[in-house]
């Protein structure tokens, strides 16, 4: 009886061992080793954030907005990107007409396989979450400039490479993202937010443009930032979420990229998914299960300034995206 029992146990362990080995081999196949990629310079990214903030709040229909837009377009051109400016009139929830512009930079424009990286570059016109300065425009160091700074540094990094990765990268700075109001927008889609991305999704800069996938950056520079897996991203582009978070984990950035699903956030990735039909995820600083504050402390306040920007956070996000680009380029070259 005991002998039969031991033989039965041996058979079970043998089967279990085979399955474990098989499972391990499958996991290894799904998670290839990291390819060599260039270093992302966090100090340079920080300087790009600072430069935007130095213009003042980039509120549409203001001089700082025009000057900063010119700077962004010129900087993309400086790094060898093919630049397209998509100018349009955006109507806000409160009836204003904005002279808006989406700024698009294309790296390796002839490549068939493309990745789309985006961030909004405008500033919110009123600090409605501020306790005392609600009518002031938001400096938008984190909520806007941080994502743009990371993408400018990616453009610079790509321009420095003698051997270009076999992949196309398109950077879009969406305008007029932050003039919405969820309480007064009435029937306006996305509560009046995301005007630039809505325009681009319905009027792409190239009529037949498509991308393998996209990544949106929003509020990606604050100290101690936490990037949970944004809810709509998981619903609409789960595979992209998995790839980005797995890459961040391999690079040692688990303390930033949290392996948990977080809140579903209305943001620029929604029209890109729904209208342009490009699977896009949102890397956005949120707090999980915090009913009083979903975002960072200075969100939509006059205190969203450079004092709260941390090069370590810029590094975590920027290096992860550079690695993703090179991983995808390796796949395109095979």
N, C-alpha and C positions, 0 to 999 in steps of 0.2 A: 504494500500500500504506500509506504513512504517512498519506495523507489519510483513508483508511478507518479507520485506527487512531485518529486525532484525532477523527473523527466518532463513533467508538464510545466514546471517553473522554468526549466532550461529552454523549452520551446517558446514560452512566452517572452523570456528575455531576449532570445535570438530574434524573434519577430520584431520586438520593440527596438532592438539595436539596429536592425535593418531599416526600420522606418525612421529612426532618429538620424541615421546616416543619410538616408534618402532626403529627409527634410532639410538636413544641414546642407547637402549638396544643392538642393533647390534654392535655399536662402542665399548661398554663395553665388549662384547663377543670377539671381535677381539683384544682387548688390555687388556689382563689380568694383574692383579696387579703384581708388582715386587716381586719375591721370595727373601728370604734372601741369600745373597752371601758374600763371604769374602772380606775384604778390599784389594785393590791393593796399594802396597807401592811405591809411586812415587820416593822417595829418593833411594830405592833399584834399581829401574829401571834406574835411572840416573847413578848410580854407574856401572851398566852393560854397559851402553853406554860409559862411561868414560874408562872402561877397554878395550873396543875394540879400541877406539881412541888411547889409550896409546901404542898399538902395532905399531902404524904408519899406513899409508894407506894400506888397505888390497887388494892390486893389485895382481891378479893371477900371478904365477911364481916368487913371491918374498918371502923372509923369513917372513915378518910380516903376509902375507897371510897364510902361513903354520902354524905359531904359533897361530894365532887367530882361525883358523879352529880347531886346537887341543883343544884350550880352550873351544870353543863352544860345541864340542862333549862331552868333559869331564864334563862340567857344566850340560848339559842335563842328563847325566848318574848320576851325583851327586844328582839330584832331582828325581831319580827313573824312568827315562824314558828309554824305550827300544830304543837304538840308532842304526841307520843304516847310513853308509857313502856310498854315491853313487859317486864313482870317475869316471871321464870321461875326454876325450880330447875334448876341444871346439875350433873350428876354428873361428877366428874373421873376420870381414869385410876386414881388412887390411892384411889378410893372416897369422897371428900369430896362433900358437897352444898353448892353455892354459891348464895347469894341474889344472883341476877344480874339485870341490867336492860339491855335495849337501849333507846337513847334516839333517837327519830326526830323530826326537824324538817322540816316541809314548807313550802316557799316557793311562792307562787302555786298553792295546792292544786287549783284547778279547771282548770288548764291540762292539755290532753290530752297534749302532748309533754313527757316528763319525763326528767331526767338524775339518776342516783343516785350520790351521793358518800359514801364511807364510810371509817372508820378504827376501829381498836379503841382503847378508852380505859382498859382495865385494865392493871395492872402484873404482871409475872411474880413469883410468890411466893418464888422462890429464885434466887440469882445463880449458877447452876450452871457458868457459864463463867468465873467469877472464880477467880483463883489462890489466894486466901486467905480469901474471905468468901462461900463457896458457899451458906450457909444464910440469908444476908440477902436481903430482898426487893429487887427492882431499882427504882431511882428512876424509870426509864422516861421520861426526857426525850425521847429520840429514838424509842425503840421503843414508840410509843403516843402520847405527848403532842404530838409534832411534827405528826403528821397531823391530830389533833384541833384543834390551834391554827390550822393552815391553814384547816380547814373552818369554824371559828368566825369567822375573819376574812373568809372568803367570805360567810358569813351577814351579817356586819356591813356588808360592801361592798354587797351587794344591797339591804339595808335603807335605804341612803343615797341610792339612785337615785330621782329623781322620775319618770322614765319607766321603768317596769318592763319588763325583757325579756320577750318573748312566749313564755315557756317555764317549765315547772315544775322546781324543783330540790328533791330530797329528800336530806337529810343523815342518815346513820345512824351512831351511835357504838355499835359492837358490843362487848359485854362478854364476859368469860371466854374471850378468845382465847388467852391465854398461859400456861395451866396444863398444857400437854401435856408429854409425854416420849416421844420417838420410840423410846427403847430399852426402855421398860417399859409401853407402852400396850397391848400385846397385840393384840387384834382391834379395838380402838376405832378408828373412822374418823378419818382425819387425825391419827393418833397422839395423840388426846386434845386437840389444839388446836382452835381455831375453834368453840367451843361456842356462842357467841352468834350467829354468822352461820349456823350449822347450824339453830339454833332459828328464826331469822327466816325463812330460806329455806323451811322446812317450815310456818311459821305466820306468813305475812306480815301486817303490821299492818292492811292492807286486803286482804280475800280476793282481789279481782280486780286487785290492784296489779301494774303492769308499768312498765318504763322503757325508753326508747330504747336506752340503754346505761348502764353503771356504771363508776366508777373507784374503786379502793381505794388508800388511801395507807398506807404502812408504812415507818417509818424514813426520814422525808423531811426531816430538819433538820440533819444532821451537816455539818461542814465538809468541803468537797471531795467531796461525795456524787456517786456515779455511778449513774445509773438505766439499766441495760441493759433491753432488751425482754424482759420475763420470759417464760419458756418456755411455761407454760400459757396466758398471755394471748395469745401469738402463735397458739397452736393453736385457742383457742376464740373469740377476738374480734380477729382480725388487723386488721380495718378500723378498729376503735377505737384500737388501738395506733398504726396509721399516722397517724390524724388527730391524736392527742395529740403524737406525736413530731414530726410535720411542723409543728404549731403552735409547739412549743417551739423548733424550728430557726428558724422565721421571726422569733421573738422574740429570737433570739441566745443561746439556752441550750443549744447543742450540747455544751458542756463538761460539762453535767449529764445531759442526755438523750442517751445514746450510741446511735448508729445500728447496733447489733449485738444479736443475740439472745443472751440470757444464760441463767442456770440456770432450771429450773422449780422454783418454790417453793410448798410447801404453805401456803396462806394463806386469808384470809376470802373471796377471790373465787371459790374452787372451789365451795362449796355454792351460791353465788348463781348461778353458771353452770349447775351440774349439776341443782340441785333447783328453784330459782326460775326457771330458763331465761331469765335476763337476761344478755346478753353484758357481762361485766365484766373489766376489766384491772387489773393490780397495778403501781403505781408504787412500787418498793421498791429500797432501796440495796443493791446487790450488787457483788461484785468478780468479774470474768470470769476464768475459768481459774486461780483461786487456790484450790488444794485445802486449804490450811491455814486460810484465813479466807474464808468466803462473804460475811459481812456486815461491818459497821463494827467498829472495834477494841473498842469498849466493849459490844458486844452481849451481853446476858444477864449483865452484871457490875454490881457496885455502883458503877461509874464512869460509868454511863449518866446523866450529870448535865448541867446547863445549860451548863457550861463547853465542851461539845462542840457546842452548837447555834449555827448560823450564820444570821443573818437573810438573807444572800444566797441560801442554799439554799431557805429558806422562800419567798423572793420568786420564785425560778425556778419552783418547783412551783405556788405560788399564782397567779401571773400567768398561767401556762400554762392552768390550769383556768378562770380567769375568762374568758380569751380563748376557750376552747373553748365555754363557756356562751353567750357572745355570738355566736359563729359559728353555733351551733346555733339560737339564737333568731332570727337573721337568716333562716335557712332556714325556720323555722316560720312566719315572718311573710309569706313570699312566696306 
